């Protein structure tokens, strides 16, 4: 529904965030001409414009936005119109100081940046509804409007009194009464038993280790609270014109208290912002993972593949810690098409034109401070042309027979400082497994626990720490239906409240795996345990007792010599693997490739050389093969079909230039 409402002709979205409020009208006209030249067909407007749209409470100045939308419409460019509620204006903060966010140590943050609000504060919610309602009343039927973009990158946490009151209400709804709450949080430990709801507050900075159940539920509370802030605005916009799809842009990062899979049921189109942090090939690995996450979220709650949209990305820079790395020629195009290959309905950038002032004056942009006569703008124009050549042909579903489970709550729970080792990270383990399969040429679905696994031959659980009874049943049904399984250390150890499942690890999956773990042996950061068959184990090791499984790999050292490190258990036609350490990258790639092979999984393009990423999409008997050469050398790839970007036929072998891309239309059988 969402993409049909955006385009009726199969076009891919192309554009980005445009901030006309930062420029005089003469620049607006220049920008629209440049957008047309670059092939832009969709821009996001108004994300941070609240103070220009509502300069004083209840007084709206829409004349400039009227002119902007009319100008874009005249240029054939459609609009994702944002509600500007991520950046309240100065008058709001001055009038409602109680709505400014409070940190865990009790510090109230002040106005001066963006995201200076508490989403649990009634005054903020009222003001946010007010500006959203005013925008809906004026623009719901504007001919340029293609998409509503609510807020920007929900993720702000607060610990203020408004938060505490809302948290208690949320806990009452979740647990029912204090008896259930005390049981879920195991409050008999350290004399934390609650006898009155007034005793339950937001987790603040405290003397030592905070209660893990308390922290976990606070993260869940904030995900639900921010979601309710989104749905309030969404419902106002939808009432004004039900035909316009509505979304918000997901931001990725450990700091984000949002369960994006749960949110996916509430948006018409999953939209993600992605900014790689690595400058080497890790940037391409991160790009593939982000796209696969987004595709998994997009199908969640729908039971079928669904499109999603790369809403923000950096055109010409990789923003790393402490510096900005210039993307090499061709990398902008490869990153954009990598997202399209894995299901994105287009490529959007932040930002269109680099601002002359402000906090992000040096952020990546299509039109840089040097203007449009640049390599960056020329490459953006080439990318727009390439996306135009891909229009009108059915993209089909991404072919993937391996699924990796990702769970936001498990990621939150593992960050508790009372774990056996610092730095345990579900997201990092998902990343490591995905990276290994990416290098093996195997396309992966990244799915929330509980999602349908139709067509999945191998399910991977990397440090999936929490396991509710429903999650355990989901895994069992997959295995007993003939699906293969690979489980790593710290999976299934705790229930959904972070209470340990007793009887030996990994509690939820011992019988499926045919093992029983008696002890953990966390490794130091620089410690490596040799493994039989080559390779080493890092981060973690365990005392594994066989209970039906066969050993595949053993430890060589660390007091665990000759004891199982990797095991395999046959259940009917399925195999269930257990990996009790984090293998080094090469070993992990070989192990996962072998598990995939035994499950009947083959690479997307067998014979593709290392460094060439391949993704295949299928629509009935027709398919597209996306090929991305991430090396600085020409590469020869076995392929047959019609190359859509050049219009050239390919008969058996394609020679790709260094850093080149290709999209082949194939006839599949």
MISE-944994 format. One line per field, with one value per residue (C-alpha): residue number from 1; x, y, z. Coordinates in nm, 3 decimals, always signed. Layout:
N
num NUM;...
px X;...
py Y;...
pz Z;...
This chain:
669
num 1;2;3;4;5;6;7;8;9;10;11;12;13;14;15;16;17;18;19;20;21;22;23;24;25;26;27;28;29;30;31;32;33;34;35;36;37;38;39;40;41;42;43;44;45;46;47;48;49;50;51;52;53;54;55;56;57;58;59;60;61;62;63;64;65;66;67;68;69;70;71;72;73;74;75;76;77;78;79;80;81;82;83;84;85;86;87;88;89;90;91;92;93;94;95;96;97;98;99;100;101;102;103;104;105;106;107;108;109;110;111;112;113;114;115;116;117;118;119;120;121;122;123;124;125;126;127;128;129;130;131;132;133;134;135;136;137;138;139;140;141;142;143;144;145;146;147;148;149;150;151;152;153;154;155;156;157;158;159;160;161;162;163;164;165;166;167;168;169;170;171;172;173;174;175;176;177;178;179;180;181;182;183;184;185;186;187;188;189;190;191;192;193;194;195;196;197;198;199;200;201;202;203;204;205;206;207;208;209;210;211;212;213;214;215;216;217;218;219;220;221;222;223;224;225;226;227;228;229;230;231;232;233;234;235;236;237;238;239;240;241;242;243;244;245;246;247;248;249;250;251;252;253;254;255;256;257;258;259;260;261;262;263;264;265;266;267;268;269;270;271;272;273;274;275;276;277;278;279;280;281;282;283;284;285;286;287;288;289;290;291;292;293;294;295;296;297;298;299;300;301;302;303;304;305;306;307;308;309;310;311;312;313;314;315;316;317;318;319;320;321;322;323;324;325;326;327;328;329;330;331;332;333;334;335;336;337;338;339;340;341;342;343;344;345;346;347;348;349;350;351;352;353;354;355;356;357;358;359;360;361;362;363;364;365;366;367;368;369;370;371;372;373;374;375;376;377;378;379;380;381;382;383;384;385;386;387;388;389;390;391;392;393;394;395;396;397;398;399;400;401;402;403;404;405;406;407;408;409;410;411;412;413;414;415;416;417;418;419;420;421;422;423;424;425;426;427;428;429;430;431;432;433;434;435;436;437;438;439;440;441;442;443;444;445;446;447;448;449;450;451;452;453;454;455;456;457;458;459;460;461;462;463;464;465;466;467;468;469;470;471;472;473;474;475;476;477;478;479;480;481;482;483;484;485;486;487;488;489;490;491;492;493;494;495;496;497;498;499;500;501;502;503;504;505;506;507;508;509;510;511;512;513;514;515;516;517;518;519;520;521;522;523;524;525;526;527;528;529;530;531;532;533;534;535;536;537;538;539;540;541;542;543;544;545;546;547;548;549;550;551;552;553;554;555;556;557;558;559;560;561;562;563;564;565;566;567;568;569;570;571;572;573;574;575;576;577;578;579;580;581;582;583;584;585;586;587;588;589;590;591;592;593;594;595;596;597;598;599;600;601;602;603;604;605;606;607;608;609;610;611;612;613;614;615;616;617;618;619;620;621;622;623;624;625;626;627;628;629;630;631;632;633;634;635;636;637;638;639;640;641;642;643;644;645;646;647;648;649;650;651;652;653;654;655;656;657;658;659;660;661;662;663;664;665;666;667;668;669
px +0.000;+0.269;+0.479;+0.172;+0.057;+0.399;+0.437;+0.209;+0.471;+0.734;+0.977;+1.230;+1.236;+1.537;+1.618;+1.674;+1.623;+1.588;+1.586;+1.460;+1.403;+1.783;+1.800;+1.649;+1.391;+1.644;+1.826;+1.498;+1.456;+1.817;+1.778;+1.467;+1.647;+1.941;+1.708;+1.549;+1.893;+1.995;+1.678;+1.539;+1.170;+1.110;+1.234;+1.173;+1.077;+1.023;+1.200;+1.355;+1.136;+0.910;+1.036;+0.978;+0.634;+0.512;+0.726;+0.498;+0.241;-0.055;+0.059;+0.152;+0.356;+0.292;+0.339;+0.700;+0.609;+0.318;+0.564;+0.811;+0.553;+0.409;+0.758;+0.836;+0.504;+0.569;+0.904;+0.750;+0.904;+0.694;+0.720;+0.762;+0.626;+0.763;+0.616;+0.897;+0.846;+1.202;+1.320;+1.085;+1.127;+1.282;+0.946;+0.828;+1.128;+1.097;+0.725;+0.748;+1.081;+0.931;+0.920;+1.297;+1.465;+1.629;+1.927;+1.965;+2.182;+1.910;+2.053;+1.789;+1.918;+1.862;+1.755;+2.029;+2.028;+1.765;+1.562;+1.523;+1.192;+1.042;+0.788;+0.608;+0.546;+0.181;+0.278;+0.510;+0.253;-0.009;+0.225;+0.330;-0.031;-0.099;+0.165;+0.083;-0.287;-0.213;+0.004;-0.261;-0.533;-0.332;-0.147;-0.333;-0.466;-0.170;-0.086;+0.285;+0.227;+0.335;+0.426;+0.392;+0.721;+0.642;+0.911;+1.277;+1.470;+1.269;+1.507;+1.517;+1.501;+1.404;+1.393;+1.175;+0.865;+0.637;+0.829;+0.797;+0.419;+0.384;+0.619;+0.404;+0.095;+0.280;+0.398;+0.043;-0.078;+0.209;+0.220;-0.121;-0.018;+0.287;+0.296;+0.359;+0.605;+0.806;+0.817;+0.927;+1.200;+1.312;+1.292;+1.358;+1.722;+1.886;+1.566;+1.400;+1.049;+0.790;+0.476;+0.340;+0.348;+0.481;+0.804;+0.867;+1.045;+1.253;+1.594;+1.835;+2.207;+2.254;+2.521;+2.607;+2.424;+2.068;+1.796;+1.814;+1.437;+1.381;+1.623;+1.480;+1.122;+1.227;+1.365;+1.042;+0.843;+1.030;+0.979;+0.604;+0.590;+0.768;+0.544;+0.234;+0.376;+0.413;+0.067;-0.101;+0.038;-0.018;-0.387;-0.434;-0.265;-0.455;-0.789;-0.709;-0.639;-0.635;-0.477;-0.138;+0.102;+0.268;+0.604;+0.885;+1.256;+1.423;+1.767;+2.006;+2.234;+2.277;+2.148;+1.807;+1.531;+1.305;+1.190;+1.175;+1.013;+0.717;+0.694;+0.683;+0.321;+0.228;+0.393;+0.277;+0.635;+0.942;+1.200;+1.557;+1.853;+2.188;+2.534;+2.818;+3.092;+3.366;+3.578;+3.714;+3.505;+3.324;+3.111;+2.977;+2.920;+2.727;+2.525;+2.412;+2.316;+2.118;+1.927;+1.853;+1.733;+1.502;+1.363;+1.293;+1.116;+0.915;+0.765;+0.703;+0.334;+0.252;+0.360;+0.494;+0.776;+0.713;+0.912;+1.099;+1.285;+1.637;+1.524;+1.867;+2.224;+2.540;+2.618;+2.986;+3.123;+3.146;+3.112;+3.345;+3.441;+3.659;+3.676;+3.495;+3.613;+3.551;+3.376;+3.583;+3.439;+3.165;+3.104;+2.793;+2.640;+2.738;+2.595;+2.271;+2.223;+2.314;+2.009;+1.790;+1.912;+1.799;+1.453;+1.464;+1.209;+1.478;+1.774;+1.740;+2.020;+2.079;+2.116;+2.048;+2.240;+2.509;+2.416;+2.640;+2.601;+2.463;+2.582;+2.588;+2.740;+3.001;+2.761;+2.761;+2.550;+2.472;+2.525;+2.836;+2.975;+3.158;+2.824;+2.702;+3.013;+3.168;+3.244;+2.982;+2.698;+2.800;+2.800;+2.463;+2.331;+2.467;+2.301;+1.971;+1.999;+2.077;+1.776;+1.565;+1.678;+1.564;+1.208;+0.911;+1.043;+0.913;+1.187;+1.059;+1.145;+1.499;+1.608;+1.733;+1.723;+1.913;+1.757;+1.931;+1.716;+1.756;+1.574;+1.595;+1.512;+1.796;+2.033;+1.913;+1.932;+2.289;+2.416;+2.352;+2.684;+2.630;+2.695;+2.989;+3.195;+3.193;+3.107;+2.861;+2.652;+2.370;+2.392;+2.765;+2.704;+2.430;+2.675;+2.953;+2.727;+2.586;+2.937;+3.055;+2.764;+2.806;+3.165;+3.047;+2.815;+2.499;+2.204;+2.035;+1.698;+1.725;+1.401;+1.239;+1.167;+0.825;+0.819;+0.722;+1.019;+0.873;+1.158;+1.417;+1.655;+1.889;+1.796;+2.083;+2.045;+2.349;+2.352;+1.972;+1.982;+1.610;+1.372;+1.003;+0.798;+0.661;+1.014;+1.112;+0.804;+0.892;+1.238;+1.103;+0.848;+1.124;+1.343;+1.066;+0.951;+1.291;+1.469;+1.833;+1.940;+2.262;+2.271;+2.559;+2.663;+2.436;+2.123;+1.812;+1.978;+1.702;+1.327;+1.162;+1.207;+1.584;+1.538;+1.777;+1.632;+1.760;+1.904;+2.207;+2.270;+2.143;+1.828;+1.563;+1.734;+1.928;+1.717;+1.718;+2.095;+2.175;+2.413;+2.423;+2.659;+2.779;+3.008;+3.093;+3.457;+3.462;+3.785;+3.988;+3.988;+4.329;+4.279;+4.251;+4.177;+4.304;+4.047;+4.095;+4.090;+4.249;+4.119;+4.063;+3.783;+3.742;+3.531;+3.375;+3.418;+3.222;+3.227;+2.997;+2.863;+2.725;+2.367;+2.305;+2.509;+2.836;+3.150;+3.258;+3.537;+3.720;+3.918;+4.295;+4.390;+4.250;+4.177;+3.928;+4.161;+3.972;+3.635;+3.364;+3.361;+3.120;+2.862;+2.595;+2.276;+2.056;+1.679;+1.502;+1.628;+1.748;+2.082;+2.109;+2.451;+2.583;+2.880;+3.016;+3.268;+3.304;+3.529;+3.764;+3.614;+3.762;+3.667;+3.319;+3.274;+3.379;+3.158;+2.847;+2.907;+2.925;+2.607;+2.437;+2.566;+2.433;+2.099;+2.093;+2.180;+2.400;+2.553;+2.349;+2.601;+2.826;+3.158;+3.148;+3.500;+3.574;+3.480;+3.187;+2.856;+2.566;+2.196;+1.925;+1.560;+1.288;+0.943;+0.803;+1.033;+1.202;+1.481;+1.732;+2.089;+2.254;+2.634;+2.855;+3.232;+3.381;+3.739;+3.982;+4.039;+3.830;+3.633;+3.486;+3.153;+2.959;+2.622;+2.370;+2.097;+2.031;+2.227;+1.976;+2.214;+2.393;+2.135;+2.396;+2.340;+2.554;+2.614;+2.788;+3.048;+3.039;+3.357;+3.301;+3.527;+3.689;+3.416;+3.153;+2.789;+2.558;+2.193;+2.102;+1.754;+1.752;+1.523;+1.494;+1.359
py +0.000;+0.248;+0.245;+0.233;+0.552;+0.705;+0.600;+0.430;+0.360;+0.153;+0.441;+0.422;+0.714;+0.940;+1.254;+1.354;+1.609;+1.964;+2.260;+2.562;+2.754;+2.792;+2.970;+3.267;+3.198;+3.243;+2.934;+2.742;+2.789;+2.694;+2.383;+2.264;+2.301;+2.101;+1.834;+1.790;+1.762;+1.494;+1.288;+1.366;+1.286;+1.298;+1.537;+1.553;+1.902;+2.059;+1.814;+2.085;+2.382;+2.412;+2.756;+2.886;+2.726;+2.829;+3.124;+3.192;+2.961;+2.903;+3.148;+2.971;+3.110;+2.878;+3.122;+3.017;+2.647;+2.708;+2.857;+2.570;+2.295;+2.474;+2.515;+2.145;+2.043;+2.262;+2.088;+1.740;+1.660;+1.503;+1.574;+1.375;+1.642;+1.613;+1.710;+1.905;+1.768;+1.642;+1.999;+2.215;+2.592;+2.813;+2.949;+2.598;+2.522;+2.859;+2.815;+2.448;+2.386;+2.072;+1.919;+1.937;+1.595;+1.474;+1.234;+0.930;+1.132;+1.396;+1.665;+1.857;+1.932;+2.276;+2.410;+2.455;+2.142;+1.916;+1.653;+1.880;+1.733;+1.457;+1.255;+1.168;+1.538;+1.633;+1.982;+1.838;+1.590;+1.865;+2.096;+1.813;+1.729;+2.097;+2.149;+1.814;+1.902;+2.243;+2.089;+1.827;+2.089;+2.292;+2.033;+1.700;+1.753;+1.935;+1.776;+1.752;+1.547;+1.184;+1.082;+1.208;+1.190;+1.205;+1.346;+1.247;+0.955;+0.879;+0.782;+1.040;+0.901;+1.100;+1.028;+1.321;+1.309;+1.297;+0.988;+0.820;+0.870;+0.731;+0.442;+0.335;+0.335;+0.129;-0.121;-0.159;-0.239;-0.485;-0.669;-0.604;-0.581;-0.553;-0.927;-0.994;-0.707;-0.830;-1.177;-1.054;-0.833;-1.085;-0.806;-1.037;-0.991;-0.698;-0.612;-0.447;-0.585;-0.317;-0.270;+0.049;+0.176;+0.507;+0.326;+0.242;+0.512;+0.555;+0.389;+0.659;+0.664;+0.440;+0.302;-0.021;-0.255;-0.163;-0.427;-0.588;-0.637;-0.272;-0.151;-0.385;-0.278;+0.090;+0.039;-0.133;+0.149;+0.410;+0.217;+0.209;+0.571;+0.701;+0.480;+0.634;+0.981;+0.871;+0.714;+1.027;+1.230;+0.952;+0.930;+1.306;+1.297;+0.988;+1.141;+1.438;+1.220;+0.838;+0.800;+0.943;+0.686;+0.776;+0.678;+0.784;+0.730;+0.465;+0.549;+0.263;+0.246;+0.092;+0.410;+0.387;+0.260;+0.153;-0.196;-0.131;-0.466;-0.379;-0.033;-0.180;-0.279;+0.087;+0.247;+0.227;+0.210;+0.116;+0.392;+0.374;+0.606;+0.440;+0.585;+0.329;+0.386;+0.181;+0.319;-0.011;-0.299;-0.291;-0.008;-0.244;-0.516;-0.267;-0.150;-0.505;-0.571;-0.248;-0.328;-0.683;-0.554;-0.308;-0.577;-0.800;-0.519;-0.433;-0.779;-0.808;-0.826;-0.857;-1.217;-1.135;-0.937;-0.563;-0.270;-0.029;+0.295;+0.417;+0.756;+0.898;+0.818;+1.020;+1.083;+1.174;+1.104;+0.832;+0.992;+0.802;+0.879;+1.187;+1.245;+1.241;+1.001;+1.099;+0.825;+0.710;+0.755;+0.500;+0.422;+0.642;+0.445;+0.106;+0.188;+0.314;+0.015;-0.226;-0.099;-0.123;-0.477;-0.578;-0.426;-0.048;+0.145;+0.402;+0.604;+0.919;+1.137;+1.366;+1.624;+1.793;+2.118;+2.168;+2.456;+2.759;+2.752;+2.544;+2.233;+2.007;+2.258;+2.000;+1.707;+1.514;+1.668;+1.630;+2.002;+2.076;+2.414;+2.411;+2.406;+2.172;+2.172;+1.885;+1.516;+1.456;+1.616;+1.445;+1.104;+1.180;+1.263;+0.935;+0.747;+0.919;+0.810;+0.452;+0.439;+0.573;+0.287;+0.038;+0.175;-0.016;-0.371;-0.595;-0.622;-0.941;-1.074;-1.107;-1.470;-1.580;-1.925;-1.836;-1.630;-1.460;-1.371;-1.020;-0.907;-0.554;-0.672;-0.925;-0.648;-0.427;-0.708;-0.809;-0.457;-0.495;-0.439;-0.746;-0.992;-1.240;-1.027;-0.664;-0.585;-0.865;-0.752;-0.928;-0.676;-0.741;-1.117;-1.069;-0.849;-1.111;-1.391;-1.171;-1.060;-1.421;-1.518;-1.202;-1.298;-1.650;-1.497;-1.608;-1.368;-1.350;-1.249;-1.081;-1.148;-1.078;-1.389;-1.525;-1.417;-1.678;-1.880;-1.997;-2.100;-2.076;-2.372;-2.250;-2.036;-1.871;-1.748;-1.533;-1.459;-1.444;-1.408;-1.378;-1.659;-1.638;-1.956;-1.824;-1.780;-2.131;-2.272;-2.078;-2.236;-2.584;-2.563;-2.467;-2.763;-3.021;-2.903;-3.002;-2.667;-2.657;-2.453;-2.294;-2.149;-1.961;-1.908;-1.695;-1.785;-1.897;-1.840;-1.617;-1.571;-1.250;-1.087;-1.161;-1.436;-1.729;-2.056;-2.318;-2.665;-2.576;-2.361;-2.288;-2.342;-2.301;-2.510;-2.787;-3.072;-2.942;-2.902;-3.222;-3.044;-2.918;-2.636;-2.641;-2.339;-2.022;-1.927;-1.570;-1.476;-1.158;-0.912;-1.029;-1.399;-1.659;-2.030;-2.256;-2.488;-2.823;-2.788;-2.444;-2.111;-1.966;-1.887;-1.539;-1.357;-1.666;-2.038;-2.301;-2.644;-2.833;-3.179;-3.392;-3.516;-3.662;-3.423;-3.510;-3.296;-3.107;-2.891;-2.905;-2.658;-2.681;-2.504;-2.290;-2.592;-2.714;-2.922;-3.186;-3.065;-2.973;-2.619;-2.680;-2.960;-3.094;-3.281;-3.463;-3.429;-3.613;-3.454;-3.141;-3.061;-2.839;-2.682;-2.530;-2.291;-2.219;-1.950;-1.669;-1.809;-1.573;-1.432;-1.685;-1.980;-1.837;-1.795;-2.156;-2.292;-2.100;-2.183;-2.553;-2.533;-2.360;-2.619;-2.907;-2.725;-2.708;-2.337;-2.210;-1.865;-1.610;-1.624;-1.931;-1.848;-1.476;-1.373;-1.240;-0.875;-0.897;-0.874;-1.058;-1.040;-1.213;-1.112;-1.328;-1.259;-1.586;-1.704;-1.365;-1.239;-0.964;-1.025;-0.726;-0.731;-0.483;-0.491;-0.363;-0.419;-0.191;-0.453;-0.575;-0.887;-1.161;-1.294;-1.591;-1.446;-1.452;-1.203;-0.846;-0.580;-0.307;-0.018;-0.042;-0.228;-0.485;-0.862;-1.088;-1.445;-1.653;-1.408;-1.045;-0.837;-0.568;-0.263;-0.170;-0.044;-0.116;-0.219;-0.426;-0.531;-0.827;-0.925;-1.306;-1.577;-1.825;-2.179
pz +0.000;+0.103;-0.212;-0.436;-0.266;-0.328;-0.692;-0.936;-1.202;-1.020;-0.969;-0.690;-0.447;-0.476;-0.281;+0.077;+0.353;+0.228;+0.466;+0.272;+0.597;+0.611;+0.274;+0.084;-0.191;-0.473;-0.343;-0.334;-0.708;-0.775;-0.561;-0.742;-1.077;-0.939;-0.801;-1.141;-1.301;-1.047;-1.094;-0.749;-0.711;-0.332;-0.063;+0.310;+0.427;+0.768;+1.000;+1.218;+1.127;+1.434;+1.536;+1.182;+1.154;+1.502;+1.617;+1.914;+2.078;+1.848;+1.577;+1.256;+0.965;+0.674;+0.388;+0.320;+0.333;+0.095;-0.153;-0.107;-0.163;-0.466;-0.610;-0.563;-0.713;-1.014;-1.056;-1.045;-0.706;-0.433;-0.063;+0.258;+0.491;+0.843;+1.175;+1.345;+1.694;+1.750;+1.803;+2.015;+1.973;+2.244;+2.356;+2.445;+2.667;+2.841;+2.901;+3.008;+3.187;+3.345;+2.994;+2.953;+2.984;+3.306;+3.307;+3.531;+3.771;+3.811;+3.582;+3.388;+3.040;+2.894;+2.557;+2.301;+2.087;+1.938;+2.129;+2.434;+2.546;+2.758;+2.563;+2.888;+2.971;+2.902;+2.780;+2.516;+2.392;+2.367;+2.175;+1.942;+1.863;+1.803;+1.535;+1.371;+1.361;+1.210;+0.937;+0.862;+0.832;+0.582;+0.372;+0.386;+0.033;-0.119;-0.457;-0.371;-0.056;-0.096;+0.259;+0.616;+0.809;+1.182;+1.413;+1.359;+1.504;+1.818;+2.098;+2.379;+2.736;+3.046;+3.422;+3.537;+3.762;+3.454;+3.344;+3.683;+3.690;+3.339;+3.419;+3.714;+3.493;+3.232;+3.496;+3.627;+3.276;+3.216;+3.549;+3.701;+4.065;+4.288;+4.354;+3.986;+3.962;+4.261;+4.111;+3.767;+3.911;+4.178;+4.436;+4.730;+4.633;+4.819;+5.007;+4.706;+4.771;+4.688;+4.899;+4.736;+4.377;+4.506;+4.592;+4.224;+4.029;+3.719;+3.755;+3.869;+3.932;+4.234;+4.467;+4.285;+4.046;+3.955;+3.934;+3.585;+3.560;+3.651;+3.383;+3.120;+3.182;+3.175;+2.824;+2.722;+2.878;+2.676;+2.353;+2.419;+2.537;+2.228;+2.015;+2.171;+2.095;+1.731;+1.703;+1.847;+1.558;+1.307;+1.392;+1.348;+1.008;+0.895;+0.988;+0.763;+0.456;+0.488;+0.143;+0.245;+0.401;+0.731;+0.877;+1.107;+1.052;+1.267;+1.402;+1.477;+1.779;+2.122;+2.287;+2.118;+2.353;+2.066;+1.970;+1.597;+1.521;+1.745;+1.589;+1.238;+1.289;+1.339;+1.034;+0.675;+0.552;+0.757;+0.709;+0.842;+0.872;+0.820;+0.871;+0.867;+1.123;+0.957;+0.675;+0.541;+0.405;+0.739;+0.596;+0.330;+0.592;+0.807;+0.509;+0.430;+0.793;+0.825;+0.507;+0.621;+0.960;+0.788;+0.558;+0.859;+1.043;+0.733;+0.712;+1.089;+1.170;+0.801;+0.751;+0.406;+0.246;+0.237;+0.100;+0.322;+0.257;+0.326;+0.461;+0.549;+0.448;+0.395;+0.029;+0.041;+0.389;+0.651;+0.991;+1.222;+1.581;+1.575;+1.198;+0.868;+0.599;+0.236;+0.041;-0.251;-0.605;-0.666;-0.301;-0.278;-0.565;-0.424;-0.082;-0.233;-0.461;-0.179;+0.008;-0.303;-0.366;-0.018;-0.046;-0.011;-0.216;-0.294;-0.172;+0.040;+0.176;+0.468;+0.349;+0.016;+0.072;+0.337;+0.573;+0.615;+0.992;+1.276;+1.457;+1.148;+0.906;+0.801;+0.771;+0.446;+0.168;-0.203;-0.267;-0.063;+0.039;-0.296;-0.483;-0.755;-0.976;-0.780;-0.804;-0.534;-0.727;-1.050;-0.880;-0.720;-1.068;-1.203;-0.917;-0.992;-1.354;-1.249;-1.020;-1.306;-1.529;-1.264;-1.261;-1.389;-1.351;-1.075;-0.810;-0.646;-0.303;-0.172;-0.183;+0.159;+0.319;+0.638;+0.917;+1.209;+1.510;+1.648;+1.963;+2.105;+2.458;+2.457;+2.350;+2.637;+2.894;+2.808;+2.880;+3.254;+3.436;+3.656;+3.373;+3.392;+3.154;+3.048;+2.688;+2.620;+2.325;+2.140;+1.855;+1.817;+1.799;+1.538;+1.349;+1.368;+1.239;+0.963;+0.863;+0.840;+0.617;+0.405;+0.334;+0.249;-0.015;+0.167;+0.184;+0.523;+0.665;+1.004;+1.188;+1.525;+1.733;+1.646;+1.282;+1.021;+0.897;+0.567;+0.339;+0.616;+0.610;+0.887;+1.189;+1.381;+1.739;+1.831;+2.206;+2.208;+2.585;+2.660;+2.571;+2.652;+2.629;+2.298;+2.160;+2.272;+2.100;+1.782;+1.775;+1.848;+1.568;+1.325;+1.423;+1.443;+1.102;+0.961;+0.987;+1.094;+1.398;+1.517;+1.871;+2.031;+2.391;+2.613;+2.416;+2.602;+2.940;+3.084;+3.047;+2.924;+3.267;+3.268;+3.533;+3.480;+3.351;+3.595;+3.540;+3.328;+3.026;+2.766;+2.967;+2.700;+2.434;+2.614;+2.480;+2.122;+2.129;+2.319;+2.558;+2.914;+3.009;+3.369;+3.385;+3.199;+3.148;+3.012;+2.835;+2.868;+2.578;+2.458;+2.536;+2.259;+2.301;+2.021;+1.864;+1.694;+1.319;+1.339;+1.453;+1.797;+2.034;+2.182;+2.443;+2.600;+2.668;+2.859;+3.016;+2.778;+2.866;+2.583;+2.623;+2.279;+2.065;+1.893;+1.923;+1.612;+1.748;+2.082;+2.290;+2.314;+2.635;+2.911;+3.128;+2.865;+2.646;+2.446;+2.577;+2.323;+2.183;+1.895;+1.891;+1.656;+1.741;+1.491;+1.535;+1.253;+0.932;+1.113;+1.273;+1.580;+1.636;+1.957;+1.957;+2.305;+2.208;+1.954;+1.679;+1.498;+1.178;+0.933;+1.153;+1.205;+0.829;+0.761;+1.037;+0.932;+0.566;+0.657;+0.864;+0.572;+0.324;+0.530;+0.543;+0.164;+0.133;-0.148;-0.206;-0.401;-0.687;-0.665;-0.821;-0.743;-0.638;-0.288;-0.255;-0.497;-0.315;-0.479;-0.394;-0.595;-0.601;-0.754;-0.897;-1.027;-1.307;-1.336;-1.118;-1.066;-0.969;-0.802;-0.816;-0.631;-0.678;-0.353;-0.471;-0.654;-0.924;-1.222;-1.134;-1.354;-1.233;-1.375;-1.481;-1.762;-1.841;-1.949;-1.762;-1.682;-1.612;-1.948;-2.156;-2.256;-2.277;-2.057;-2.169;-1.906;-1.775;-1.665;-1.625;-1.362;-1.338;-1.004;-0.770;-1.034;-1.007;-1.223;-1.212;-1.430;-1.535;-1.532;-1.655;-1.369;-1.375
